[in-house]
């Protein structure tokens, strides 16, 4: 049977009606749709020897950051290697999966970037390069990748998603006005682009415009209603805006109704929840028994050891739930990791271990020790991956440790650095902490 091109006009080794399901996979990956997995299952049921489908299955498993998913990813890689003849572009995805399984996600990103350079309209390669660099904390590479193919996407059927990716990379590299415009332009083309919608939310967060951010998200639920668990992350952004405005009860209500609408143990969902509860507690808000549910999940998942980003949010949950023995066990596991040639293990060793020790010390009221550890990990914090907004909880706890430990000058320097990264925008958190430092200095005098 004749082979089919996908929705980007790129040759595949698929034939027949299954190309429709494969195009649904591509669209699902771009839009973070809950239908992506079922669509991929349809493709692989009809064409189990489709190497690219197996590669996407494996890469998707690794993105979940769960130990049991690594086994499935290896099975997918083995199936892809022995599959029917594939195009060179399809095999590049297979080898990228192999790179990541070997502990080198940066190599996987570089390999797929080469593929994207050769096929600049390849939406799947574009999005996967973004995902990999996001995991390893390299926003400049994310931006360079998107900007390198924009000229080839002028008439691309999924151009809006590219603009959404560009918006996020602009925001993460400090170009806030340009990021907002790109995100708005992308949403105008593809209203279901939750990533682009949330990129604009990031701009409002970083520029201290919480009220405008709420206005942006209000009435746009349809842009993320179709999503997989990414929809919980968009709700998290809304809650952060309420928190910045001092609307703590509303933030907690959204925690219960939306952010933890499903009590999953996905590390991204636990991260949303743990970081929000931590922020609320730093503001003196009683969060009730909400920590216990997260601590139970974190205690179970803390043996995964896949991503430092996940480990550190599990640590927040364990500390919040006062599971000191489990927190100590997580630190011991992180210390026992052998970095060797494994990139994730190196990040776990540093800065992950310092930050984990600092979080435990902070939870135990040992502010001097917490400050020492958190300060040691701070300069390399971006390597844990995620966004500025997600990592901000660790910045806040570091600043709080400095304040509570009496290191007021250091705390102010950290606050000023944080302000500079945010284009000088003074959000509610920074305003309150600078006022607190001034008050503390008066007491000393």
Residue pairs with C-beta under 8 A, 6 or more apart in sequence:
1 15
1 16
2 15
3 11
3 12
3 13
3 14
3 15
4 12
4 14
4 15
4 16
4 19
5 11
5 12
5 19
6 12
6 19
6 22
6 23
6 26
6 124
7 23
7 26
7 27
7 123
7 157
7 158
8 26
8 121
8 122
8 123
8 124
8 156
8 157
8 158
9 121
10 89
10 119
10 121
10 122
11 87
11 89
12 19
12 22
12 52
12 87
12 90
13 50
13 51
13 52
13 84
13 85
13 86
13 87
13 90
14 22
14 43
14 47
14 50
16 46
18 42
18 43
18 46
18 47
21 39
21 42
21 43
21 46
22 39
22 43
22 50
22 53
24 35
24 36
24 39
25 36
25 39
25 40
25 43
25 53
25 56
26 123
26 124
26 158
27 33
27 158
28 35
28 36
28 39
28 40
29 36
29 56
29 123
29 124
29 127
29 128
30 123
30 127
30 158
30 161
30 193
31 161
31 190
31 192
31 193
31 194
31 195
31 226
31 227
32 194
32 195
32 224
32 227
32 228
32 230
33 192
33 226
33 227
33 228
34 226
34 227
34 228
35 226
36 60
36 228
37 60
37 228
40 53
40 56
40 57
40 60
43 50
43 53
44 50
44 53
44 54
44 57
47 53
48 54
48 79
48 83
49 79
49 83
49 84
50 83
50 84
50 86
51 80
51 81
51 83
51 84
51 86
51 90
51 91
51 93
51 94
52 80
52 86
52 90
52 93
52 94
54 76
54 77
54 79
54 80
54 83
54 94
55 76
55 77
55 80
55 90
55 93
55 94
55 96
55 97
56 93
56 124
57 72
57 73
57 76
58 72
58 73
58 74
58 75
58 76
58 77
58 80
58 97
58 101
59 73
59 93
59 96
59 97
59 100
59 108
59 128
61 69
61 70
61 72
61 73
61 76
62 69
62 70
62 73
62 97
62 100
62 101
62 306
63 131
63 135
64 266
64 267
65 267
65 304
65 306
65 307
65 309
65 310
66 267
66 301
66 304
66 306
67 303
67 304
67 305
67 306
70 101
70 306
73 97
73 100
73 101
74 101
76 97
77 94
77 97
77 98
77 101
80 86
80 94
80 97
81 94
86 94
89 115
89 118
89 119
89 122
89 125
92 111
92 112
92 114
92 115
93 112
93 115
93 124
93 125
93 128
95 111
96 107
96 108
96 109
96 111
96 112
96 128
97 108
99 105
99 107
99 108
99 111
100 107
100 108
100 132
102 341
103 340
103 341
103 342
103 343
103 344
103 345
104 341
104 342
104 343
105 132
105 135
105 136
105 343
105 344
106 132
106 136
106 138
106 343
108 132
109 129
109 132
109 133
109 136
109 138
109 141
112 125
112 128
112 129
112 132
113 125
113 129
113 145
115 122
115 125
116 122
116 125
116 126
116 129
116 145
116 148
116 149
117 148
119 125
120 148
120 149
120 151
120 152
120 153
121 149
121 152
121 153
121 156
123 156
123 158
123 161
123 162
126 145
126 146
126 149
126 162
126 165
127 161
127 165
129 142
129 145
130 142
130 145
130 146
130 165
130 168
130 169
133 139
133 141
133 142
133 145
134 142
134 385
134 386
134 387
135 307
135 309
135 385
136 343
136 347
136 383
136 385
137 382
137 383
137 384
137 385
137 386
139 169
139 172
139 173
140 173
142 165
142 168
142 169
142 172
143 166
143 169
143 170
143 172
143 173
146 162
146 165
146 166
146 169
147 166
149 162
150 162
150 166
153 159
153 162
156 162
158 190
159 186
159 189
159 190
160 185
160 186
160 187
160 188
160 189
160 190
160 193
160 196
161 186
161 190
161 193
161 195
161 196
162 186
163 182
163 183
163 185
163 186
163 189
163 196
164 182
164 183
164 186
164 187
164 190
164 193
164 195
164 196
164 197
164 199
165 195
165 196
165 199
166 182
166 186
167 179
167 180
167 182
167 183
167 186
167 196
167 199
167 200
167 203
168 179
168 183
168 195
168 196
168 198
168 199
168 202
168 387
170 176
170 178
170 179
170 182
171 179
171 199
171 202
171 203
171 206
172 202
172 387
172 388
174 421
174 423
176 203
176 206
176 207
176 423
179 199
179 200
179 202
179 203
180 200
180 203
182 196
182 199
183 196
183 197
183 199
183 200
183 203
184 200
186 193
186 196
187 193
187 196
187 197
187 200
187 223
190 196
191 222
191 223
192 222
192 223
192 226
193 223
194 223
194 224
194 226
194 227
194 230
194 231
194 234
195 230
197 217
197 220
197 223
197 224
197 234
198 224
198 230
198 233
198 234
198 237
200 216
201 213
201 216
201 217
201 234
201 237
201 238
201 241
202 237
202 387
202 388
202 389
204 210
204 212
204 213
204 216
204 241
205 213
205 237
205 240
205 241
205 244
205 389
205 427
206 388
206 389
206 421
206 422
206 423
206 425
207 422
207 423
207 425
208 244
208 422
208 425
208 426
208 427
208 428
208 430
209 425
210 240
210 241
210 242
210 244
210 245
210 427
210 428
211 241
211 245
213 237
213 238
213 241
214 238
214 241
214 242
217 234
217 237
217 238
217 241
224 230
224 231
224 234
225 231
227 234
229 262
229 264
229 266
229 268
229 269
230 268
232 258
232 259
232 260
232 261
232 262
232 268
232 269
232 272
233 268
233 272
235 254
235 258
235 259
235 272
236 259
236 272
236 275
236 276
237 389
238 254
238 258
239 250
239 251
239 254
239 255
239 258
239 259
239 276
240 251
240 276
240 279
240 389
242 248
242 250
242 251
242 254
243 251
243 276
243 279
243 280
243 283
243 428
244 427
244 428
244 429
245 428
246 428
248 280
248 283
248 285
251 276
251 280
252 280
252 285
252 287
255 273
255 276
255 277
255 290
259 269
259 272
259 273
259 276
260 269
260 273
260 290
260 293
262 269
263 293
263 297
264 270
265 297
265 300
265 301
267 301
267 304
267 307
267 309
267 310
267 313
267 314
270 294
270 297
270 298
270 301
270 310
270 313
270 314
270 317
271 309
271 310
271 313
271 386
271 390
273 290
273 294
273 317
274 294
274 298
274 313
274 314
274 316
274 317
274 320
275 313
275 316
275 390
275 393
277 287
277 290
277 291
277 294
277 316
277 320
278 316
278 320
278 393
278 396
278 397
279 393
279 396
280 287
281 287
281 320
282 396
282 397
282 400
283 432
287 320
291 317
291 320
291 321
291 322
292 321
294 317
294 320
294 321
295 317
295 318
295 320
295 321
295 322
295 323
295 326
296 321
297 317
298 313
298 314
298 315
298 317
298 318
298 321
298 323
298 326
299 318
299 323
299 326
301 310
301 314
302 311
302 314
302 315
302 318
302 326
302 329
302 330
302 333
303 333
304 310
304 311
305 311
305 333
305 334
305 337
305 345
305 348
306 344
307 344
307 384
307 385
308 344
308 347
308 348
308 351
308 352
308 383
308 384
308 385
309 384
309 385
309 386
309 390
311 330
311 334
311 348
311 352
311 356
312 352
312 355
312 356
312 359
312 384
312 394
314 330
315 327
315 330
315 331
315 356
315 359
315 360
316 359
316 393
318 324
318 326
318 327
318 330
319 327
319 359
319 360
319 362
319 363
320 363
322 363
324 360
324 363
324 364
327 359
327 360
327 363
328 360
330 356
331 353
331 356
331 357
331 360
334 348
334 349
334 352
334 353
334 356
335 353
337 345
337 348
337 349
338 345
339 345
339 346
339 348
339 349
347 383
347 384
350 377
350 380
351 376
351 377
351 378
351 379
351 380
351 381
351 383
351 384
352 377
352 384
353 377
354 373
354 374
354 376
354 377
355 373
355 374
355 377
355 381
355 384
355 394
357 369
357 373
358 369
358 370
358 371
358 372
358 373
358 374
358 376
358 377
358 397
358 398
358 401
359 370
359 374
359 394
359 397
361 367
361 369
361 370
361 373
361 401
362 370
362 374
362 397
362 400
362 401
367 401
367 404
367 405
368 405
370 397
370 401
370 405
371 398
371 401
371 402
371 405
371 407
371 410
374 394
374 397
374 398
374 401
375 398
375 402
375 410
377 394
378 394
378 395
378 398
378 414
381 391
381 394
381 395
382 391
384 391
388 421
392 418
395 414
395 418
396 429
398 414
399 411
399 414
399 415
399 418
399 433
402 408
402 410
402 411
402 414
403 411
403 433
403 436
403 437
403 440
408 437
408 440
408 441
408 444
411 433
411 437
412 434
412 437
415 430
415 433
415 434
415 437
418 430
419 425
419 426
419 430
